[in-house]
Amino acid sequence: MHSLSSLRTKLEQSIAALSFQDKPVELYEPIIYTMNLGGKRIRPLLFLMGCDLFDGDIESSLRPALAIELFHNFTLLHDDIMDKAPLRRGKDTVYKKWNTNIAILSGDTMFAIAYDFLTEVDPALLPEMLKLFTQTAREVCEGQQYDMNFEKQSSVTIADYIQMIRLKTAVLLGCSLKLGAILGHASPVDANFIYGFGENLGLGFQLQDDLLDVFGNEDKFGKAIGGDIVTNKKTFLYLKAMEVAVPNDLSALKHCFSDPKIQPKEKVNRVRDIYTRLDIHEKTKDQIDIYYANALKCLQEIHVEENRKEELKALAKQLLFRDF
Amino acid sequence: MHSLSSLRTKLEQSIAALSFQDKPVELYEPIIYTMNLGGKRIRPLLFLMGCDLFDGDIESSLRPALAIELFHNFTLLHDDIMDKAPLRRGKDTVYKKWNTNIAILSGDTMFAIAYDFLTEVDPALLPEMLKLFTQTAREVCEGQQYDMNFEKQSSVTIADYIQMIRLKTAVLLGCSLKLGAILGHASPVDANFIYGFGENLGLGFQLQDDLLDVFGNEDKFGKAIGGDIVTNKKTFLYLKAMEVAVPNDLSALKHCFSDPKIQPKEKVNRVRDIYTRLDIHEKTKDQIDIYYANALKCLQEIHVEENRKEELKALAKQLLFRDF
């Protein structure tokens, strides 16, 4: 079995070795740029860990694992256009550095290359892996559409929100693990449990992200605190606060989210104060704990020796209780 | 064997039967809208004809054939954003009717669904078909990028232009036929010849399109004549004219393409006069004839009874010598 750090090293080496000698350069340069922006590489790592858990071959799984990273980066490239995001991992987004047309088209190309890399797997496993991957790709698009819808929708429930982040974020984590598990010849039952582990991990991961956006340490988190509040994003914290707020706080919260005269910094401070008064930090933590417990329950069901699961457990803990 | 009209009927029925009960509707409505805009359906028809030539099963090929139509429509959806095209087949383009974000995302979803439909083929044939499809998808993106590059590039040769339309248009016709042929269990040699037939057909098809844009009948062609001239597009006609023009015509042509004070209608008339003087209509026709002959040569090499090839020959003639 491989350690997390050894898998990470192999993965980073494969990414560094990626080269597209193809032309036109206008199409391929943004792809190389995007893949080299860094990031946690969680999804391809989960792919490899899913494979490794069932003792699958890691070397031949590296390129299929990169398919997931290519796909994920393609979605970021298009999301950044839609969200008008100028920065990604501290650098210019592709549509800012080049232009929107190039971001659309090099994104499309990355999506195609992702399929290319996935197609390299054992043909006997290909139909099942493809179906899962494509189904997940559609779900991620659906999640992004819901996310955009919610911006304009006055009433969003916590259940709506959870369904949105399930589609936009969690299913791809489940898919990554399950694809790796299929490559490792896991039984269908075990493959589904590892998907469940990833899905719960993804839900918790996103809530932790929501939490850090308000209560994180700016230096560690790597982006400005309160971005979700400034942009009126209906996160778990906001929806929970709306649910539990007494009339006074409710109207203060609504006021903060609707009065454009309140300065951003002041807005963040006021909303954070309300969240604190309403114990939203703890309530979000409680929900993350539930997803963490669910994830571990799924992991427990998988028919491999318990000591093989340690790295996945450690990663889950690290992701759900991180401060960066 | 099936007649062209019976294949067309089956195809139209499959398209009409397409339904995506999926949510969110904001994502799936534009897909249904786009698929129902009509069009010649050349690509999926070629897919079915390629399959039929080798006596493959048509019923089970309908959904894989639709994969090509979905893919093609996805590219149109994104191209229309990039080209700022307000109309497609006389109706609002998706980014105009909805918005750019929805056009990006529903396009991405169509691309994924195309893979879904293709994945339904016999697993034994899947890897080869996927590789060809993905390779073609990348080439189509490359062609679109070259097309955008040429807008800003001062010097474009005829060879550059042919390579661009080969990638942007021709390879998908070749791919459609070859995918159908693979499904019909054609030999690798025959499958490559039918690809060659489609590629030459595609090159001729695009030149005929360039020709109709200048010399077509507006009512029959279905769009305004001279659009390429108004937008300074470096088509085969323009590049050929630049190649053969004597100094006087050369400077007149350059003047037309660079002086923004010339009114569109006047510009189209002047350029068409120059083209006529330089015999560009005939020169383009000659080039189309070459592609037509090449296509027929490829068809001739295929090991099936000659009478089975009649429908493909008729279609080629119809497409390359059309006036609409």
Interface residues (C-beta under 8 A of the other chain):
Chain A: D22 K23 P24 E26 L27 H78 I81 M82 T100 N101 I102 I104 L105 S106 G107 D108 T109 F111 A112 I113 Y115 D116 T119 P123 A124 L126 P127 L130 K131 T134 Q135 A137 R138 C141 E142 Q144 Q145 Y146 M148 N149
Chain B: D22 K23 P24 E26 L27 H78 I81 M82 T100 N101 I102 I104 L105 G107 D108 T109 F111 A112 I113 Y115 D116 T119 P123 A124 L126 P127 L130 K131 T134 Q135 A137 R138 C141 E142 Q144 Q145 Y146 M148 N149
